[in-house]
Structure formats: structure tokens, C-alpha cells
Amino acid sequence: MEEEIKAEFLKSGFTLDEEQEILKKCHTFCQDYRLEPSDLVSSWEIYYLNRQLDESVVKDAEMDGFLGHLQNEQLRASAKKDPGLHMYSFKDVVMVLDAEDEDTKDVILGTPIDKYEKLQLDIYDSARKTNGNIYSSERKSKLVTPFGKRSNKFVVKFNIDNLPTIETANGIEEHYDLEDGIIKRVQPLKSSSLVVHRSGLEPGCRFMYDRIEDRFNAIENRIRKHAAALVASSLYEEPMDPSVASQRSMFAVGMICCDGEGHLNDKSILLQSSVEHSRGQRVRLELNKLSHFSVFPGQIVGIKGHNPSGHCLIASELVDSVPLSIAADADLPPTKKQALDEEIQATHLSSTPTETTMIIAAGPFTTTDNLLFEPLSELLAYATRNSPQLLILLGPFIDSEHPQIKKGTVDLSFDDIFQSEVLRMVQDYLEYMGPNARLVMVPSIRDANHDFVFPQPAFDLDSLNVRLQITSLNNPGIFEADQVMIGCCTVDILKHLSGEEMSRHSMDGQPNDRLSRLASHILSQQSFYPLYPPAEGVPMDFSLASEVLHISSVPDLLILPSDIKYFVKVLPVGGTTEGEEEQMKRCVCINPGRLAKGEGGGTFVELKYQGSSDKMNASIISI
């Protein structure tokens, strides 16, 4: 047998470093897994290619890794033949040892946990560690990673607390020990009602067939809607052609463009008006007379000014926002608008705000040095302790920018990793928490296992046992949880706007909050992605964009994951009328940060919301 193994290695172009020791181990592998020498060498070739080994020399140091590869192949083969069969390996031994350690800890600490709860914890813990986790089976669960060695766990980085403090009978505020390794008893959750605002974008839809006409119509429709909303506000006159020479003051509406391929500057700002008013022509825009402004390519603005030469529109006022209530009602007949207002008013009078608790986290969900998804596992464990009604997970889940995904060194398909790692953990969490737990998943264009297009259809999760508890959302998407309207978009629009924005600030001593300003552009432009042309790497499909990207009404919560520093901001939405303040609605904008950053942990958000930004508790917590 050993001679046959040696001959097969030589036939395939491999030489043996420590021949006697290697052949002895390979002989054992063949006996244990009932392999022919040719099958063994074929498996070695796959292992050799996946590990990207430089030399065609079989070394004894690689035998342990090769053994793990063989075990993984056997697990996959057995799972295909009989999905209910589980082959025990060293992982199960580690699981038993961990369980014994936890039993010992409970005895030493004297924690009052009844038998039923202990059984439930064991079931959840073992399921979380081993249930279908095929890809991780070739890695030792005792492997010490940089993420596992982190010291500051679950530290509150930022907090907004407008809720009354819960006090104990002694009047002392009660603090929960986040480092407590023992999960407290999970109280029955109050079910959260979810309503998804469908946009016609379904899984498997036809995309990337947009034409130049679709791009033109998307821009033209945005300019027309904005102009109609400004006129409907009764504050501005009908727009005129800004390219016509005139000494008189005029009002024009158009899109900010850049005269060239670089970034905006004082000399490169153009205004492109609609075909209806100026045949789509562009005119240079001068903003020197304005004390403060914030513009970017693709922004729809109203301009008051004059154009004495016909070549340059000199602005005296820039209008960059429209009350969304006016924009939403502009196209409604009066009778329908009145009926809608009465319905909304009746809803507010008959319902009292209820507290909605949620945890919000954005990918990546695993560190760059492995695909063990440790941050996701820690997040789900935290969620079991705190029992939120709603868990919102935003992609990427299988990050196309992960080093192992980029190099193609994984030996499973992206769909298999998504199923065996992410969905299995999520399913175990929901089964453990009970039927009232709800989870929302939003894909990302960085997800290697999903359609590379924006707007992006939702994940197809109909095959899951807990599909009724999972809401799969488009990217971007809007849904309501207990009458709280929530908008989500996983494309990093804040970062893209940050790189293209040009602004000037008034010198009145007021603080300049750039993050709030960037987030406010999303609401004032009534679009999840107002930037045009899109940033490099954004696969925008304009045949889908006009309907899906449009924000028709102000959401209560706007979730915009970004590589920019995490934040929770309360944004006032609305303008001022002549002489008096318009009643403003407030939107809470949330950037939860990334759950994993490099080889370490990132942040997530825990939120308790009671109908308004004045009654909420928002915490940004490090994982």
C-alpha cells in the first residue's frame, strides 16, 4: 500500500520530504477513510491548490491540515447521502468539555438555574457551536484568534437616553453585568408586527438591462418632482430657463453637475435644468454670494438668482430641501388627500406608542483572518441575554472583500458558506428565542453570494424552517415595526457623499456637524442614493432605481451603515415658512458601524424606541 501511495504521488509530480513518516500516515488515512491511493493523492492535489503551497513537495508538517481536509470531505459526502446523519469528530469532544466546564462553573458560583433552563441553554449552546457548521469543522474550536483575545467586550461607546431610569426597590439604578457568562432566563417576548413596503423588486428579477433612456428619465423625473413640490409649497414661483440672459431675478430648479471628471470646486459647478424648462441645457453656477451651502453632483436644488450674460447663473439663494409631506401629497387628488389625512389622524388618536426594542448590526460579520463568524456568534449570544423584539442584520454577510473570498482559497461555494454559517446560526437563534422573535436581513452589493446590482432584491429564504420569523428586505428597503417606519440602505452613501461634497459654512460660531449634514441630504433629496454619477463600484440599474430609491415620507429611523465613524443622530426634517417655524418631524439616523473591523471587533446599536426621538434609549456598543 505504501509503495502504491508513493507511486501515485510521483506520478502526479510530487516528491516526499520525510518519506517514511509521510507514507506511514497516508497509509493510516487510506485505512481509516477507505480510500484508494489514487483517491488520496487526488484529495492532496485539492488541498495543495486550496492552501496555495509554493513547492510540489509533500511535507510532514502539512499532514495535520491534510487530515482536517479529509475529515471535511467525509462530512460533506455523508451530509449529501443522509442529511440527518452527524459524524462525530474532535469538535464534539470539545463541545462536551466545554459543557463540563460550564457545569462546574455553575456549581462553584451557585447560580440558581433550574433544570429546564439549563437544558434549554445546553441545547442553544450546542446548536450554536455544532449544528451544521460544516465549514468550521476543519478548524479547531480552541483556536485562539485576535478577536477571541480582545479585552474590552460590550463597552458602551455612545448613548442617548431619554427614557426614565428603571430603579430597584431601594432606589438604586439597576445595572446589568454584560460580562456575565451565564444567560439569564429569557422572558416571553412581545411579538412585533412587521409590514414591508413592497417596491416591485423581487428575487430573481431581470436587471442590468437599463438603457440610456432609463438614465435620462430617472434624472428628468427627479427634477420635475422636485420642481413641482417647491411650487406646491407656495413659497416659490414657476421655474424658468436659467440659461437665458436676464437682468431680472429668476427662480430655477435643476441638478448640480461637475464640469469635468474631478471633484466640485468654485469654477466647475454646473446646473442642469429639465427638458421642459431649458431643453436639458447646463449653465455655470456661481455661489460666491452665499454665506453657506452644501452641494454635490446629482443634488436637485432650487436657485434664486440672475444671469446677466447668459453664461453664468449668479445665485442669491439656494434651496436644497422640500418638505416631504408636500412632496408626498403633490400628486394626490384633494379628496384622496383629505381622506388620507383623516385616516392618519384617527390612527394617531386611537393608538398609544409602544416601546419597540431592537438590535442593529451591519457586516462584515467575521474578521479578516478567518471565516469563523465569531462576531456574529457573540452578537447572537448577546441578543439571547437581552431579548430584543427585533434583530436587524445588514450585509455584507459573505463579504467579497474578505481576503479568503478574494483569493478563492475557500473549499465551499459562497452559498454553502452562507447556509452553513450565517443562516444556521440565525435559525438556531430564532428557534431558541421562540416564535415571537423577529429578524430582518438586508443584503449588500458586497455579498459574494447575491446579485451584484443596486437596487438589490432580497435574499430568497423560503426554504428555512423559521422563514415566518425572518423578513428579507430589498436593498434599500422600508418597513414598519409596530408603526415605527424604518428605512435601510447598505450601500455606503455617506462615505460616497463625503468624498464628493463641496460646502461652505457661515462664521456665526455655530457648531458644524458634517455627519448630520451628510445624512440630511438623503432626506432632503428624497432618495436613498442621490449621488449622480454613482460612485465607482456601485452597479446602479436605472430601470429599477426610480421607484425603489425614492423616499416618499420621512421614516422614524434611517439606518445607513458606513465605514465612517458610528453615530446616532436626531435629524430635524422641514424648513421655515415666512416668519414662522414649520412643524418639524424628527428622524433618527443610525450608523451602527461594522460588527467586525480587520482582525478585531467593531460596534452595533441597541435601541429602545417609544414613538418619537424624545422617548428613546440608543446605545452604540463594542462587540
NUMINU-428010 format. One record per residue (C-alpha): residue number from 1; residue in one letter; x, y, z. Coordinates in steps of 0.2 Angstrom, whole numbers, plus 2048, in hexadecimal, padded with zeros to 3 digits. Layout:
REM NUMINU-428010
   nr  rest    u    v    w
  NUM     a    X    Y    Z
...
END
This chain:
REM NUMINU-428010
   nr  rest    u    v    w
    1     m  800  800  800
    2     e  80E  80C  805
    3     e  817  809  7F4
    4     e  807  80C  7EA
    5     i  804  81C  7F4
    6     k  816  822  7F0
    7     a  814  81D  7DD
    8     e  804  827  7DC
    9     f  80C  837  7E4
   10     l  81B  835  7D8
   11     k  80F  833  7C9
   12     s  807  843  7CE
   13     g  817  84C  7CF
   14     f  819  84D  7E2
   15     t  829  848  7EC
   16     l  829  843  7FE
   17     d  833  84C  80B
   18     e  833  840  81A
   19     e  82E  831  80F
   20     q  82C  823  81D
   21     e  822  82E  829
   22     i  817  835  81B
   23     l  813  824  813
   24     k  80F  81D  824
   25     k  802  82A  828
   26     c  7FB  82A  816
   27     h  7F9  817  818
   28     t  7EF  81A  828
   29     f  7E4  827  81F
   30     c  7E0  81A  811
   31     q  7DB  80D  81E
   32     d  7D1  819  829
   33     y  7C7  821  81B
   34     r  7C7  812  80F
   35     l  7D0  81B  801
   36     e  7DA  814  7F2
   37     p  7EC  81C  7F0
   38     s  7E6  825  7E1
   39     d  7D7  82D  7EA
   40     l  7E3  832  7F8
   41     v  7EF  83B  7EC
   42     s  7E0  843  7E3
   43     s  7DA  84A  7F4
   44     w  7EC  850  7F7
   45     e  7EC  85A  7E7
   46     i  7DC  863  7EC
   47     y  7E4  867  7FD
   48     y  7F4  86C  7F5
   49     l  7EB  878  7E9
   50     n  7DF  87F  7F7
   51     r  7EE  883  803
   52     q  7F8  88B  7F4
   53     l  808  881  7F9
   54     d  817  887  7F0
   55     e  821  877  7ED
   56     s  81B  866  7E7
   57     v  823  85E  7F6
   58     v  818  854  802
   59     k  81D  859  813
   60     d  81A  851  824
   61     a  815  861  82B
   62     e  806  862  820
   63     m  7FF  851  825
   64     d  7F4  858  833
   65     g  7EC  864  828
   66     f  7EA  857  81A
   67     l  7E1  84C  827
   68     g  7D5  85A  82B
   69     h  7D1  85C  818
   70     l  7CE  849  817
   71     q  7C2  84A  826
   72     n  7B9  859  81D
   73     e  7B7  84F  80D
   74     q  7AF  840  817
   75     l  7A3  84C  820
   76     r  79D  853  810
   77     a  79B  843  807
   78     s  791  83C  816
   79     a  786  84B  817
   80     k  781  849  805
   81     k  77D  836  807
   82     d  773  839  818
   83     p  770  84B  81D
   84     g  76A  845  82F
   85     l  77B  83C  832
   86     h  788  844  83C
   87     m  79A  83D  83C
   88     y  7A3  841  84D
   89     s  7B4  848  84D
   90     f  7BF  852  858
   91     k  7B3  860  858
   92     d  7A6  856  862
   93     v  7B4  851  86F
   94     v  7B7  864  871
   95     m  7A5  867  873
   96     v  7A3  85A  881
   97     l  7B2  862  88A
   98     d  7AB  873  888
   99     a  79B  86D  88F
  100     e  7A4  865  89E
  101     d  7AD  875  8A1
  102     e  79C  87E  8A2
  103     d  795  872  8AD
  104     t  7A3  874  8B9
  105     k  7A2  887  8B8
  106     d  790  886  8BD
  107     v  793  87B  8CC
  108     i  7A1  886  8D2
  109     l  798  896  8D0
  110     g  788  88F  8D7
  111     t  77D  897  8C9
  112     p  76B  893  8CC
  113     i  766  88B  8BB
  114     d  759  87E  8BA
  115     k  75A  86E  8B0
  116     y  74F  874  8A2
  117     e  759  884  89F
  118     k  769  87B  8A0
  119     l  763  86F  893
  120     q  75D  87D  888
  121     l  76E  885  889
  122     d  778  875  885
  123     i  76D  873  876
  124     y  770  885  870
  125     d  782  884  873
  126     s  785  873  86B
  127     a  77B  878  85C
  128     r  784  889  85B
  129     k  795  880  85B
  130     t  792  870  850
  131     n  781  870  847
  132     g  786  86E  835
  133     n  795  879  837
  134     i  79E  86F  829
  135     y  7AB  87C  823
  136     s  7B2  87F  835
  137     s  7B4  86D  838
  138     e  7C6  86D  831
  139     r  7CB  87A  83D
  140     k  7CE  877  84F
  141     s  7C1  87F  85A
  142     k  7CE  882  867
  143     l  7D8  88D  85B
  144     v  7DD  89D  863
  145     t  7D9  8AC  857
  146     p  7DC  8BE  859
  147     f  7CA  8C1  85B
  148     g  7C9  8B4  869
  149     k  7D7  8BD  872
  150     r  7CF  8CE  873
  151     s  7CD  8D5  884
  152     n  7BF  8E3  883
  153     k  7AF  8D9  87F
  154     f  79E  8E1  87E
  155     v  7A4  8F3  883
  156     v  797  901  880
  157     k  7A0  90D  874
  158     f  792  91A  873
  159     n  780  91B  87A
  160     i  771  926  879
  161     d  765  923  887
  162     n  754  92C  887
  163     l  74B  91E  890
  164     p  748  91E  8A3
  165     t  754  914  8AD
  166     i  74E  903  8B3
  167     e  752  903  8C6
  168     t  752  8F5  8D3
  169     a  747  8F5  8E3
  170     n  756  8FD  8EC
  171     g  756  90B  8DF
  172     i  767  906  8D8
  173     e  769  905  8C5
  174     e  76A  8F3  8C0
  175     h  779  8EF  8B5
  176     y  77A  8DF  8AB
  177     d  78B  8D6  8AB
  178     l  78F  8D4  898
  179     e  79E  8C9  89C
  180     d  793  8BC  8A5
  181     g  796  8AC  89B
  182     i  786  8A4  8A1
  183     i  776  8A8  897
  184     k  768  8AE  8A1
  185     r  756  8A7  89F
  186     v  74F  8AD  88F
  187     q  73E  8B5  893
  188     p  730  8B2  886
  189     l  732  8BF  878
  190     k  724  8CB  873
  191     s  722  8C8  860
  192     s  726  8D6  854
  193     s  71B  8D9  845
  194     l  725  8DC  835
  195     v  71E  8E3  825
  196     v  72A  8E4  816
  197     h  727  8F2  809
  198     r  729  8E8  7F9
  199     s  731  8F1  7EA
  200     g  72E  8E4  7DD
  201     l  741  8DE  7DE
  202     e  740  8CB  7E0
  203     p  74D  8BD  7E2
  204     g  752  8B7  7D1
  205     c  74D  8C7  7C8
  206     r  754  8CD  7B7
  207     f  762  8DA  7BA
  208     m  771  8E2  7B1
  209     y  767  8E5  7A1
  210     d  764  8F8  7A4
  211     r  766  903  795
  212     i  76C  915  793
  213     e  75A  91A  792
  214     d  757  913  7A4
  215     r  765  91D  7AB
  216     f  75F  92D  7A2
  217     n  74D  92A  7A9
  218     a  753  926  7BA
  219     i  75C  937  7BB
  220     e  74E  941  7B2
  221     n  740  939  7BE
  222     r  74A  93F  7CD
  223     i  74C  951  7C7
  224     r  73A  952  7C3
  225     k  734  94B  7D3
  226     h  73F  956  7DD
  227     a  739  965  7D3
  228     a  727  961  7D5
  229     a  729  95F  7E8
  230     l  731  970  7EA
  231     v  724  978  7E0
  232     a  716  96F  7EA
  233     s  71E  976  7FA
  234     s  718  988  7F4
  235     l  729  98F  7F9
  236     y  730  98F  7E7
  237     e  72B  994  7D6
  238     e  72A  989  7C6
  239     p  73C  984  7C1
  240     m  744  98D  7B2
  241     d  752  989  7A6
  242     p  762  98E  7AF
  243     s  76C  98E  79F
  244     v  763  99E  798
  245     a  76B  9AE  79B
  246     s  761  9BA  7A6
  247     q  764  9C8  7B2
  248     r  755  9C3  7BC
  249     s  755  9B7  7CB
  250     m  74F  9A6  7C6
  251     f  74C  995  7CE
  252     a  752  985  7C7
  253     v  753  973  7CC
  254     g  760  967  7C6
  255     m  76D  95A  7CA
  256     i  77F  95E  7D0
  257     c  78C  958  7C3
  258     c  79F  958  7C2
  259     d  7A7  960  7B3
  260     g  7B4  952  7B1
  261     e  7B9  942  7B9
  262     g  7C1  949  7C9
  263     h  7B8  94F  7D9
  264     l  7AD  95E  7DB
  265     n  7B6  96F  7DD
  266     d  7B1  981  7DB
  267     k  7B4  981  7C9
  268     s  7AD  970  7C4
  269     i  79B  971  7CB
  270     l  78D  96F  7BD
  271     l  77A  96F  7BE
  272     q  771  964  7B3
  273     s  75E  968  7B1
  274     s  750  95E  7AB
  275     v  74C  95B  799
  276     e  73B  964  79C
  277     h  743  974  7A1
  278     s  754  975  799
  279     r  755  966  78D
  280     g  761  95E  799
  281     q  76F  96B  797
  282     r  77C  96E  7A4
  283     v  782  97F  7AA
  284     r  790  984  7B5
  285     l  78B  987  7C7
  286     e  793  994  7D2
  287     l  791  993  7E5
  288     n  79D  9A0  7EB
  289     k  78F  9AB  7F2
  290     l  789  99D  7FE
  291     s  78F  99D  810
  292     h  78C  98A  811
  293     f  787  97B  806
  294     s  78A  969  804
  295     v  78A  962  7F2
  296     f  78E  952  7E9
  297     p  78C  94A  7D8
  298     g  77B  944  7D5
  299     q  773  94F  7E2
  300     i  762  957  7DD
  301     v  761  969  7E2
  302     g  757  979  7E0
  303     i  761  989  7DC
  304     k  75C  99B  7DE
  305     g  767  9A6  7D4
  306     h  76A  9AF  7C3
  307     n  774  9AC  7B3
  308     p  779  9BC  7AB
  309     s  785  9B4  79E
  310     g  77C  9A4  79A
  311     h  78B  99A  79F
  312     c  78B  99B  7B2
  313     l  77D  99A  7BE
  314     i  782  9A4  7CE
  315     a  778  99D  7DD
  316     s  771  9A7  7EB
  317     e  768  999  7F3
  318     l  76A  986  7F2
  319     v  75B  97B  7F7
  320     d  761  969  7FA
  321     s  752  961  803
  322     v  73F  95F  801
  323     p  733  95B  80F
  324     l  730  948  80C
  325     s  71E  94A  811
  326     i  71B  956  802
  327     a  725  94B  7F6
  328     a  71B  93C  7FB
  329     d  70A  944  7F9
  330     a  70F  94E  7E9
  331     d  707  941  7DD
  332     l  6F8  93C  7E8
  333     p  6E7  942  7E3
  334     p  6DF  94E  7F1
  335     t  6D2  941  7F6
  336     k  6DE  933  7F8
  337     k  6EA  93E  802
  338     q  6DD  943  80E
  339     a  6D8  931  811
  340     l  6EA  92D  814
  341     d  6EC  93B  820
  342     e  6DD  935  82A
  343     e  6E3  923  82A
  344     i  6F4  928  831
  345     q  6EC  933  83E
  346     a  6E0  926  844
  347     t  6EF  91A  845
  348     h  6F9  925  850
  349     l  6EA  929  85B
  350     s  6E5  917  85E
  351     s  6F7  90F  861
  352     t  703  913  86E
  353     p  716  910  86B
  354     t  71D  900  870
  355     e  72F  8FD  874
  356     t  738  8F3  866
  357     t  749  8EC  86B
  358     m  755  8E7  85D
  359     i  767  8E3  85A
  360     i  76F  8E9  84A
  361     a  77F  8E3  843
  362     a  788  8E4  832
  363     g  795  8D9  82A
  364     p  7A2  8D3  827
  365     f  79D  8C6  834
  366     t  7AE  8BD  835
  367     t  7C0  8C3  837
  368     t  7CC  8C4  828
  369     d  7D7  8B6  82F
  370     n  7CA  8A8  82E
  371     l  7B9  8A3  82A
  372     l  7B3  89E  83B
  373     f  7A6  8AB  83D
  374     e  7AB  8AE  84F
  375     p  7A3  8C0  850
  376     l  792  8BA  849
  377     s  793  8AC  856
  378     e  796  8B8  864
  379     l  789  8C4  85E
  380     l  77C  8B6  85E
  381     a  781  8B1  870
  382     y  77F  8C3  875
  383     a  76E  8C3  86D
  384     t  768  8B4  877
  385     r  76D  8BD  887
  386     n  764  8CD  883
  387     s  755  8C6  879
  388     p  752  8D4  86C
  389     q  741  8D3  863
  390     l  74A  8D6  853
  391     l  75C  8D2  84D
  392     i  761  8DB  83D
  393     l  770  8D4  834
  394     l  777  8DD  825
  395     g  783  8D6  818
  396     p  790  8D2  813
  397     f  78F  8C1  81A
  398     i  79B  8B8  80E
  399     d  7A6  8C7  80B
  400     s  7AE  8C7  7F9
  401     e  7BC  8D2  800
  402     h  7C1  8C4  80D
  403     p  7D3  8BF  809
  404     q  7CE  8AC  808
  405     i  7BF  8B0  7FD
  406     k  7CA  8BB  7F2
  407     k  7D7  8AE  7F0
  408     g  7CB  8A0  7EE
  409     t  7D3  895  7FB
  410     v  7C3  88F  802
  411     d  7BE  87D  7FE
  412     l  7AB  880  7FE
  413     s  79F  88B  7F3
  414     f  79A  89C  7FA
  415     d  788  895  7FB
  416     d  78E  886  806
  417     i  797  892  811
  418     f  788  89D  813
  419     q  77D  88E  817
  420     s  788  885  822
  421     e  78F  894  82C
  422     v  784  8A3  82C
  423     l  772  89B  829
  424     r  775  88D  835
  425     m  77B  898  843
  426     v  76C  8A4  840
  427     q  760  895  83F
  428     d  767  88E  850
  429     y  764  89F  857
  430     l  752  8A0  852
  431     e  74E  88F  857
  432     y  755  892  868
  433     m  74D  8A3  86B
  434     g  73C  89C  866
  435     p  72E  8A1  859
  436     n  72D  8B3  85E
  437     a  73F  8B8  85A
  438     r  740  8C1  849
  439     l  750  8C4  83E
  440     v  752  8CF  82F
  441     m  760  8CB  822
  442     v  766  8D8  815
  443     p  773  8D3  808
  444     s  781  8DD  802
  445     i  78A  8DF  7F1
  446     r  799  8D8  7F9
  447     d  791  8C8  7FD
  448     a  79A  8BB  7F2
  449     n  78B  8AF  7F2
  450     h  77E  8BC  7EC
  451     d  779  8C6  7DC
  452     f  786  8D4  7D9
  453     v  77A  8E2  7D5
  454     f  773  8F1  7DD
  455     p  764  8F2  7E1
  456     q  766  8E0  7E7
  457     p  758  8D3  7EA
  458     a  756  8CA  7FA
  459     f  75E  8BA  7FF
  460     d  753  8AB  7FA
  461     l  751  8A2  80B
  462     d  741  898  808
  463     s  749  888  80C
  464     l  74D  88C  81E
  465     n  742  884  82C
  466     v  741  895  835
  467     r  73D  89F  825
  468     l  72E  8A6  82D
  469     q  739  8AE  83A
  470     i  745  8B5  82E
  471     t  741  8C4  823
  472     s  74C  8C6  814
  473     l  74D  8D7  80E
  474     n  753  8E0  7FD
  475     n  762  8EB  7FD
  476     p  75D  8F8  800
  477     g  74C  8F4  809
  478     i  73F  8FC  814
  479     f  735  8F3  821
  480     e  72A  8F6  830
  481     a  72C  8EE  841
  482     d  71E  8F2  84D
  483     q  71A  902  843
  484     v  72C  907  844
  485     m  732  90B  832
  486     i  744  905  82F
  487     g  74E  908  81F
  488     c  75E  8FE  81B
  489     c  76C  8FF  80E
  490     t  77C  8F5  80F
  491     v  785  8FF  801
  492     d  791  90B  809
  493     i  789  91B  803
  494     l  790  925  811
  495     k  7A2  921  80D
  496     h  79E  924  7FA
  497     l  796  935  7FE
  498     s  7A4  939  80A
  499     g  7B1  937  7FB
  500     e  7A6  942  7EF
  501     e  79F  950  7FA
  502     m  7A4  962  7F8
  503     s  79E  96D  807
  504     r  7A0  97E  80E
  505     h  79C  982  820
  506     s  796  993  828
  507     m  7A1  99A  835
  508     d  794  99D  842
  509     g  79C  992  84F
  510     q  790  984  84D
  511     p  797  972  84E
  512     n  799  96A  83D
  513     d  793  958  83D
  514     r  798  950  82D
  515     l  791  93F  830
  516     s  780  946  834
  517     r  781  950  824
  518     l  786  941  819
  519     a  777  937  820
  520     s  76B  945  81E
  521     h  76F  945  80B
  522     i  766  934  80A
  523     l  756  93B  811
  524     s  756  94C  808
  525     q  759  944  7F8
  526     q  74C  936  7FB
  527     s  758  929  7F5
  528     f  762  91B  7FC
  529     y  770  91F  7F0
  530     p  76F  931  7E9
  531     l  781  931  7E2
  532     y  783  931  7CF
  533     p  78D  92B  7C7
  534     p  78E  91C  7D4
  535     a  79E  919  7DC
  536     e  7AA  90C  7D4
  537     g  7A5  8FB  7D9
  538     v  793  8FE  7DB
  539     p  789  8F4  7CE
  540     m  77B  900  7CC
  541     d  76C  8FA  7C1
  542     f  762  909  7BC
  543     s  753  8FE  7B6
  544     l  750  8F9  7C8
  545     a  757  908  7D1
  546     s  749  915  7CF
  547     e  73C  90C  7D9
  548     v  747  902  7E6
  549     l  752  911  7EB
  550     h  745  91E  7ED
  551     i  740  922  800
  552     s  72E  928  7FF
  553     s  72C  92C  812
  554     v  738  930  820
  555     p  73D  91F  829
  556     d  73E  91F  83C
  557     l  74F  916  83B
  558     l  75B  917  82D
  559     i  769  909  82D
  560     l  778  90D  823
  561     p  787  902  827
  562     s  797  90A  822
  563     d  7AA  908  824
  564     i  7A9  91A  82B
  565     k  7A9  91B  83E
  566     y  799  914  846
  567     f  78C  920  84C
  568     v  77A  922  851
  569     k  773  933  84C
  570     v  762  93B  84E
  571     l  75F  945  83D
  572     p  752  953  83C
  573     v  748  951  82C
  574     g  73F  961  825
  575     g  742  973  821
  576     t  73C  984  826
  577     t  72E  98D  81F
  578     e  72D  9A0  81E
  579     g  72E  9A6  830
  580     e  72A  996  839
  581     e  731  985  83C
  582     e  72A  977  833
  583     q  726  968  83E
  584     m  734  95C  83C
  585     k  735  94A  83D
  586     r  744  942  844
  587     c  74D  933  83C
  588     v  75A  928  846
  589     c  768  924  83A
  590     i  773  915  840
  591     n  784  90F  83A
  592     p  787  900  844
  593     g  799  8FE  83E
  594     r  7A0  8ED  838
  595     l  79E  8DE  844
  596     a  7B0  8D8  83F
  597     k  7BE  8E4  83B
  598     g  7CE  8DB  834
  599     e  7D3  8CE  841
  600     g  7CA  8D6  84F
  601     g  7B8  8DA  854
  602     g  7AE  8E9  84F
  603     t  79D  8F0  855
  604     f  78A  8EE  855
  605     v  77B  8F8  85B
  606     e  76E  8F3  868
  607     l  75F  8FE  867
  608     k  74F  900  872
  609     y  742  90B  868
  610     q  732  912  86F
  611     g  72A  91B  860
  612     s  735  92A  85F
  613     s  748  92F  860
  614     d  743  937  871
  615     k  73F  926  878
  616     m  74D  91B  874
  617     n  75D  913  87B
  618     a  76A  910  86D
  619     s  77B  908  872
  620     i  78A  905  866
  621     i  793  8F5  86E
  622     s  7A4  8ED  869
  623     i  7A2  8DA  866
END
